[in-house]
Amino acid sequence: MSRAEIADVTGLSRATVTFVVGDLVKENYLIEQETTRGASGRRPTPVAINYDGHAAIGIKMNIDRIECILTNLSTTPILSHAIDYSNTRPETIVEASHQAIKHLIANAPKGIGPVTGIGFSMPGIIDNRNGICLKSHRFGWNNVHFAEQLFAKSRIPVWMEDDTIAFALAHHLFGLGRNVGTFIALAIGAGIGSATVADGVVLRGAHGHAGKLGHVKQHLEGPLCECGKRGCLQASYSEPAIVARWRKTKDLPAAKDRFDMLEAAKQGDAETRAILKDAGEQIGIQLAAQINTIDPEIVIAGGEATVFGPFLLNPMTETLEKYCFMQAPPILADERDNFWSPGAAALATQRLFDFEVDVAADETPV
Protein backbone atom coordinates (compact mmCIF):
# COMPACT_ATOMS: atom_id res chain seq x y z
CA MET A 1 0.00 0.00 0.00
CA SER A 2 1.08 3.57 -0.59
CA ARG A 3 1.31 6.11 2.21
CA ALA A 4 -1.81 7.80 0.87
CA GLU A 5 -3.74 4.51 0.93
CA ILE A 6 -2.60 3.85 4.50
CA ALA A 7 -3.83 7.31 5.49
CA ASP A 8 -7.23 6.64 3.90
CA VAL A 9 -7.62 3.26 5.62
CA THR A 10 -6.46 4.36 9.08
CA GLY A 11 -7.98 7.84 9.11
CA LEU A 12 -4.63 9.33 10.08
CA SER A 13 -3.35 12.43 8.37
CA ARG A 14 -0.97 11.93 5.47
CA ALA A 15 1.70 13.87 7.35
CA THR A 16 1.42 11.51 10.33
CA VAL A 17 1.57 8.43 8.11
CA THR A 18 4.60 9.80 6.27
CA PHE A 19 6.36 10.45 9.59
CA VAL A 20 5.60 7.01 11.04
CA VAL A 21 6.37 5.12 7.83
CA GLY A 22 9.65 6.97 7.56
CA ASP A 23 10.69 5.80 11.03
CA LEU A 24 9.63 2.21 10.32
CA VAL A 25 11.59 2.16 7.07
CA LYS A 26 14.70 3.42 8.92
CA GLU A 27 14.21 0.74 11.58
CA ASN A 28 13.89 -1.90 8.83
CA TYR A 29 10.34 -2.92 9.70
CA LEU A 30 8.97 -1.60 6.41
CA ILE A 31 10.48 -1.60 2.94
CA GLU A 32 9.72 0.59 -0.05
CA GLN A 33 8.82 -1.33 -3.18
CA GLU A 34 9.26 -0.46 -6.82
CA THR A 35 6.74 1.90 -8.31
CA THR A 36 4.96 1.31 -11.59
CA ARG A 37 3.91 3.82 -14.21
CA GLY A 38 0.18 4.04 -14.88
CA ALA A 39 -1.99 5.96 -17.33
CA SER A 40 -1.69 9.13 -15.27
CA GLY A 41 2.07 8.84 -14.78
CA ARG A 42 4.23 7.59 -11.95
CA ARG A 43 2.24 6.01 -9.11
CA PRO A 44 2.99 6.52 -5.39
CA THR A 45 5.68 4.31 -3.89
CA PRO A 46 4.11 1.32 -2.08
CA VAL A 47 5.49 0.08 1.23
CA ALA A 48 5.28 -3.42 2.69
CA ILE A 49 6.31 -5.25 5.83
CA ASN A 50 9.98 -6.17 5.64
CA TYR A 51 9.73 -9.69 7.02
CA ASP A 52 13.46 -10.25 6.50
CA GLY A 53 14.48 -7.10 8.32
CA HIS A 54 14.27 -8.73 11.74
CA ALA A 55 14.28 -12.23 13.14
CA ALA A 56 12.52 -14.20 15.85
CA ILE A 57 13.40 -17.35 17.76
CA GLY A 58 10.91 -20.10 18.56
CA ILE A 59 11.51 -22.78 21.19
CA LYS A 60 9.25 -25.81 21.55
CA MET A 61 9.63 -27.87 24.71
CA ASN A 62 9.20 -31.63 24.37
CA ILE A 63 9.62 -34.47 26.83
CA ASP A 64 13.33 -35.03 26.21
CA ARG A 65 14.51 -32.10 24.07
CA ILE A 66 13.91 -28.55 23.05
CA GLU A 67 13.52 -27.76 19.36
CA CYS A 68 14.67 -24.25 18.47
CA ILE A 69 14.38 -22.29 15.28
CA LEU A 70 15.47 -18.91 13.94
CA THR A 71 12.91 -17.41 11.57
CA ASN A 72 12.15 -14.17 9.83
CA LEU A 73 9.04 -12.27 10.89
CA SER A 74 6.79 -14.47 8.73
CA THR A 75 8.10 -17.55 10.60
CA THR A 76 10.02 -18.73 7.53
CA PRO A 77 12.75 -21.01 8.94
CA ILE A 78 16.33 -19.79 8.64
CA LEU A 79 18.24 -22.06 11.03
CA SER A 80 17.29 -24.78 13.51
CA HIS A 81 18.94 -26.39 16.51
CA ALA A 82 17.89 -29.02 19.07
CA ILE A 83 19.24 -29.80 22.52
CA ASP A 84 18.55 -32.99 24.46
CA TYR A 85 18.32 -33.01 28.25
CA SER A 86 18.03 -35.61 31.00
CA ASN A 87 15.54 -33.75 33.21
CA THR A 88 12.88 -31.07 32.78
CA ARG A 89 13.60 -28.91 35.81
CA PRO A 90 13.05 -25.22 34.99
CA GLU A 91 16.71 -24.30 35.53
CA THR A 92 17.75 -27.06 33.11
CA ILE A 93 15.37 -25.79 30.41
CA VAL A 94 16.43 -22.17 30.94
CA GLU A 95 20.07 -23.09 30.43
CA ALA A 96 19.36 -25.33 27.43
CA SER A 97 17.26 -22.57 25.86
CA HIS A 98 19.98 -20.01 26.50
CA GLN A 99 22.59 -22.21 24.83
CA ALA A 100 20.29 -22.77 21.84
CA ILE A 101 19.66 -19.04 21.48
CA LYS A 102 23.38 -18.30 21.51
CA HIS A 103 23.98 -21.02 18.90
CA LEU A 104 21.30 -19.69 16.56
CA ILE A 105 22.47 -16.09 16.81
CA ALA A 106 26.15 -17.02 16.40
CA ASN A 107 25.46 -19.16 13.34
CA ALA A 108 22.86 -16.98 11.64
CA PRO A 109 23.60 -16.21 7.98
CA LYS A 110 24.94 -12.78 7.15
CA GLY A 111 22.29 -10.16 6.50
CA ILE A 112 19.80 -11.50 9.02
CA GLY A 113 18.32 -8.67 11.07
CA PRO A 114 18.36 -8.49 14.87
CA VAL A 115 16.23 -10.87 16.94
CA THR A 116 13.17 -8.95 18.15
CA GLY A 117 11.83 -11.59 20.51
CA ILE A 118 11.75 -15.20 21.66
CA GLY A 119 8.66 -17.37 21.77
CA PHE A 120 8.61 -20.38 24.09
CA SER A 121 5.83 -22.97 23.89
CA MET A 122 5.07 -25.97 26.08
CA PRO A 123 2.02 -28.00 27.10
CA GLY A 124 0.42 -26.46 30.13
CA ILE A 125 -1.69 -23.70 31.59
CA ILE A 126 0.17 -20.51 30.78
CA ASP A 127 -0.19 -16.94 31.97
CA ASN A 128 0.86 -15.56 28.61
CA ARG A 129 0.78 -11.94 29.76
CA ASN A 130 3.38 -12.48 32.45
CA GLY A 131 5.27 -15.44 30.98
CA ILE A 132 4.42 -17.84 33.80
CA CYS A 133 3.72 -21.56 33.57
CA LEU A 134 0.95 -21.88 36.10
CA LYS A 135 0.71 -25.64 35.71
CA SER A 136 2.23 -28.34 33.52
CA HIS A 137 1.30 -31.86 34.58
CA ARG A 138 3.63 -33.35 31.99
CA PHE A 139 6.71 -31.60 33.33
CA GLY A 140 5.73 -31.06 36.94
CA TRP A 141 5.95 -27.27 36.75
CA ASN A 142 3.95 -25.07 39.11
CA ASN A 143 3.98 -21.27 39.01
CA VAL A 144 7.31 -21.10 37.15
CA HIS A 145 8.26 -17.56 36.04
CA PHE A 146 10.06 -18.97 33.03
CA ALA A 147 9.99 -15.97 30.67
CA GLU A 148 11.55 -13.75 33.32
CA GLN A 149 14.31 -16.30 33.96
CA LEU A 150 15.12 -16.74 30.27
CA PHE A 151 15.09 -12.98 29.70
CA ALA A 152 17.62 -12.59 32.51
CA LYS A 153 19.95 -14.86 30.52
CA SER A 154 19.26 -13.76 26.95
CA ARG A 155 18.33 -10.07 27.40
CA ILE A 156 15.81 -10.51 24.61
CA PRO A 157 12.02 -10.14 25.22
CA VAL A 158 10.44 -13.55 25.88
CA TRP A 159 6.83 -14.53 25.22
CA MET A 160 5.36 -17.79 26.48
CA GLU A 161 2.29 -19.81 25.49
CA ASP A 162 0.69 -23.23 25.52
CA ASP A 163 2.05 -25.18 22.54
CA THR A 164 -1.34 -25.85 20.93
CA ILE A 165 -2.29 -22.18 21.17
CA ALA A 166 1.05 -21.23 19.62
CA PHE A 167 0.39 -23.77 16.85
CA ALA A 168 -3.03 -22.23 16.23
CA LEU A 169 -1.61 -18.70 16.25
CA ALA A 170 1.01 -19.62 13.65
CA HIS A 171 -1.67 -21.06 11.38
CA HIS A 172 -3.80 -17.96 11.90
CA LEU A 173 -0.98 -15.64 10.86
CA PHE A 174 0.86 -17.66 8.21
CA GLY A 175 -0.65 -21.11 7.73
CA LEU A 176 -3.82 -23.00 6.87
CA GLY A 177 -6.00 -20.62 8.89
CA ARG A 178 -4.65 -17.39 7.41
CA ASN A 179 -7.82 -16.48 5.52
CA VAL A 180 -10.26 -18.22 7.87
CA GLY A 181 -12.37 -16.31 10.38
CA THR A 182 -12.98 -19.09 12.89
CA PHE A 183 -11.18 -22.42 13.15
CA ILE A 184 -10.16 -25.08 15.63
CA ALA A 185 -6.59 -26.32 15.81
CA LEU A 186 -6.48 -29.93 17.03
CA ALA A 187 -3.23 -31.45 18.27
CA ILE A 188 -2.91 -35.21 18.82
CA GLY A 189 0.54 -35.98 20.14
CA ALA A 190 1.81 -36.77 23.62
CA GLY A 191 -1.52 -35.30 24.72
CA ILE A 192 -4.65 -34.07 22.98
CA GLY A 193 -5.30 -30.35 22.85
CA SER A 194 -7.27 -27.85 20.86
CA ALA A 195 -7.27 -24.11 20.38
CA THR A 196 -9.88 -21.87 18.81
CA VAL A 197 -9.25 -18.72 16.80
CA ALA A 198 -12.39 -16.62 16.34
CA ASP A 199 -12.34 -13.36 14.42
CA GLY A 200 -8.58 -13.12 14.79
CA VAL A 201 -8.52 -13.73 18.54
CA VAL A 202 -7.29 -16.87 20.32
CA LEU A 203 -9.87 -17.98 22.89
CA ARG A 204 -7.97 -18.77 26.08
CA GLY A 205 -10.81 -18.75 28.61
CA ALA A 206 -10.99 -17.01 31.97
CA HIS A 207 -8.17 -19.05 33.50
CA GLY A 208 -6.27 -20.27 30.42
CA HIS A 209 -7.97 -23.67 30.52
CA ALA A 210 -9.78 -23.42 27.19
CA GLY A 211 -9.05 -26.18 24.70
CA LYS A 212 -7.99 -28.92 27.11
CA LEU A 213 -9.86 -31.44 24.98
CA GLY A 214 -7.61 -34.25 26.15
CA HIS A 215 -8.94 -33.90 29.67
CA VAL A 216 -12.59 -34.39 28.73
CA LYS A 217 -13.75 -37.51 30.55
CA GLN A 218 -14.11 -40.47 28.20
CA HIS A 219 -14.42 -43.32 30.70
CA LEU A 220 -14.70 -42.41 34.39
CA GLU A 221 -12.91 -45.61 35.37
CA GLY A 222 -10.45 -45.44 32.50
CA PRO A 223 -6.65 -45.24 32.55
CA LEU A 224 -4.84 -42.84 34.85
CA CYS A 225 -3.97 -39.57 33.08
CA GLU A 226 -0.87 -37.43 33.64
CA CYS A 227 -3.17 -34.91 35.36
CA GLY A 228 -3.80 -37.43 38.15
CA LYS A 229 -7.41 -38.18 37.22
CA ARG A 230 -8.85 -41.22 35.48
CA GLY A 231 -10.74 -41.48 32.23
CA CYS A 232 -9.33 -38.50 30.31
CA LEU A 233 -9.56 -38.75 26.53
CA GLN A 234 -5.80 -38.46 26.05
CA ALA A 235 -5.06 -41.26 28.51
CA SER A 236 -6.58 -43.65 25.97
CA TYR A 237 -6.18 -41.88 22.63
CA SER A 238 -3.04 -39.73 22.60
CA GLU A 239 -0.41 -40.88 20.10
CA PRO A 240 1.62 -42.81 22.73
CA ALA A 241 -1.57 -44.44 24.07
CA ILE A 242 -2.66 -45.51 20.57
CA VAL A 243 0.74 -47.01 19.79
CA ALA A 244 0.96 -48.69 23.21
CA ARG A 245 -2.44 -50.32 22.66
CA TRP A 246 -1.29 -51.56 19.25
CA ARG A 247 1.91 -53.04 20.67
CA LYS A 248 -0.01 -54.79 23.44
CA THR A 249 -2.62 -56.16 21.05
CA LYS A 250 0.01 -57.45 18.63
CA ASP A 251 2.49 -58.47 21.38
CA LEU A 252 5.22 -56.28 19.89
CA PRO A 253 8.43 -54.93 21.46
CA ALA A 254 8.65 -51.38 22.82
CA ALA A 255 10.93 -50.37 19.93
CA LYS A 256 7.98 -50.44 17.52
CA ASP A 257 6.75 -46.89 16.93
CA ARG A 258 4.03 -45.01 15.08
CA PHE A 259 5.78 -45.43 11.75
CA ASP A 260 5.74 -49.20 12.19
CA MET A 261 2.07 -48.98 13.08
CA LEU A 262 1.38 -46.92 9.98
CA GLU A 263 3.14 -49.51 7.82
CA ALA A 264 1.02 -52.27 9.36
CA ALA A 265 -2.12 -50.28 8.56
CA LYS A 266 -0.94 -49.77 4.99
CA GLN A 267 -0.36 -53.52 4.68
CA GLY A 268 -4.00 -54.09 5.56
CA ASP A 269 -3.65 -55.46 9.12
CA ALA A 270 -7.22 -55.55 10.43
CA GLU A 271 -6.38 -55.14 14.14
CA THR A 272 -4.17 -52.12 13.46
CA ARG A 273 -6.81 -50.45 11.36
CA ALA A 274 -9.47 -51.19 14.00
CA ILE A 275 -7.40 -49.48 16.71
CA LEU A 276 -6.94 -46.37 14.58
CA LYS A 277 -10.61 -46.39 13.61
CA ASP A 278 -11.65 -46.52 17.26
CA ALA A 279 -9.28 -43.66 18.13
CA GLY A 280 -10.62 -41.52 15.29
CA GLU A 281 -14.20 -42.16 16.32
CA GLN A 282 -13.69 -41.49 20.03
CA ILE A 283 -11.75 -38.28 19.44
CA GLY A 284 -14.36 -37.31 16.84
CA ILE A 285 -17.21 -37.61 19.34
CA GLN A 286 -15.61 -35.12 21.70
CA LEU A 287 -14.48 -32.86 18.85
CA ALA A 288 -18.04 -32.78 17.50
CA ALA A 289 -19.31 -31.39 20.81
CA GLN A 290 -16.74 -28.61 20.57
CA ILE A 291 -17.67 -27.93 16.95
CA ASN A 292 -21.35 -27.68 17.86
CA THR A 293 -20.45 -25.05 20.44
CA ILE A 294 -17.97 -23.00 18.41
CA ASP A 295 -19.13 -23.45 14.78
CA PRO A 296 -15.70 -23.30 13.07
CA GLU A 297 -15.14 -23.14 9.34
CA ILE A 298 -12.34 -25.74 9.41
CA VAL A 299 -10.39 -27.97 11.79
CA ILE A 300 -6.60 -27.98 11.42
CA ALA A 301 -5.13 -31.22 12.73
CA GLY A 302 -1.50 -31.50 13.79
CA GLY A 303 0.74 -33.51 16.07
CA GLU A 304 2.50 -36.84 15.79
CA ALA A 305 -0.71 -38.82 15.23
CA THR A 306 -1.39 -37.09 11.92
CA VAL A 307 1.18 -39.47 10.44
CA PHE A 308 -1.63 -42.06 10.44
CA GLY A 309 -3.43 -39.97 7.85
CA PRO A 310 -6.74 -41.36 6.57
CA PHE A 311 -6.60 -44.39 8.88
CA LEU A 312 -7.25 -42.00 11.78
CA LEU A 313 -8.76 -38.93 10.13
CA ASN A 314 -11.35 -40.62 7.91
CA PRO A 315 -13.13 -42.29 10.88
CA MET A 316 -12.93 -38.94 12.67
CA THR A 317 -14.53 -37.17 9.72
CA GLU A 318 -17.28 -39.81 9.48
CA THR A 319 -17.97 -39.39 13.19
CA LEU A 320 -18.25 -35.63 12.83
CA GLU A 321 -20.81 -36.11 10.08
CA LYS A 322 -22.89 -38.18 12.51
CA TYR A 323 -22.55 -36.01 15.60
CA CYS A 324 -22.34 -32.44 14.31
CA PHE A 325 -25.54 -30.39 14.44
CA MET A 326 -25.05 -28.96 10.97
CA GLN A 327 -22.60 -29.79 8.20
CA ALA A 328 -19.27 -30.95 9.65
CA PRO A 329 -16.30 -28.70 8.86
CA PRO A 330 -13.45 -30.25 6.86
CA ILE A 331 -10.37 -31.52 8.68
CA LEU A 332 -7.15 -30.20 7.15
CA ALA A 333 -4.10 -32.19 8.21
CA ASP A 334 -0.86 -30.33 8.83
CA GLU A 335 1.63 -33.15 8.49
CA ARG A 336 4.71 -30.94 8.94
CA ASP A 337 6.65 -31.84 12.05
CA ASN A 338 8.56 -28.56 11.78
CA PHE A 339 5.61 -26.17 12.21
CA TRP A 340 5.62 -26.32 16.00
CA SER A 341 8.85 -24.38 16.53
CA PRO A 342 7.81 -21.70 14.02
CA GLY A 343 4.56 -21.62 15.97
CA ALA A 344 6.55 -20.58 19.02
CA ALA A 345 8.39 -17.96 16.94
CA ALA A 346 5.00 -16.58 15.89
CA LEU A 347 4.46 -15.58 19.52
CA ALA A 348 7.23 -13.00 19.15
CA THR A 349 5.91 -11.83 15.78
CA GLN A 350 2.38 -11.54 17.12
CA ARG A 351 3.50 -9.46 20.07
CA LEU A 352 5.68 -7.24 17.90
CA PHE A 353 2.82 -6.34 15.55
CA ASP A 354 0.08 -6.74 18.18
CA PHE A 355 -2.31 -8.50 15.80
CA GLU A 356 -4.59 -9.78 18.52
CA VAL A 357 -5.00 -7.37 21.43
CA ASP A 358 -4.35 -3.78 22.40
CA VAL A 359 -1.49 -3.70 24.85
CA ALA A 360 -1.82 -1.07 27.56
CA ALA A 361 0.43 1.92 27.15
CA ASP A 362 2.33 1.12 30.34
CA GLU A 363 2.78 -2.58 29.54
CA THR A 364 6.17 -3.76 28.43
CA PRO A 365 7.35 -7.23 27.49
CA VAL A 366 9.30 -9.32 29.95
Buried (B, 14 or more C-beta within 10 A) or exposed (E): BBBEEBBEEEEBEEEBBBEBBEEBBEEEBBBEEEEEEEEEEEEEEBBEEBBBBBBBBBBBBBEEEBBBBBBBBBBEBBBBBBBEBEEBBBEEBBBBBBBBBEBBBEEBEEEBBEBBBBBBBBBBBBBBBEBBBBBBBBBEBEEBBBBBBBBEBBEBBBBBBBBBBBBBBBBBBBBBBEEBEBBBBBBBBBBBBBBBBBEEEBBBEEEBEBBBBBBBBBEEEBBEBBBEBBBBBBBBBBBBBBBBBBBEEBEBEEEBBBEBBBEBBEEEBEEBBBBBBBBBBBBBBBBBBBBBEBEBEBBBBBBBBBBBBEBBBBBBBBBBEEBBEEEBBEBBBBEEEEBBBBBBBBBBBBBBEEBBEEEEEEEEBB
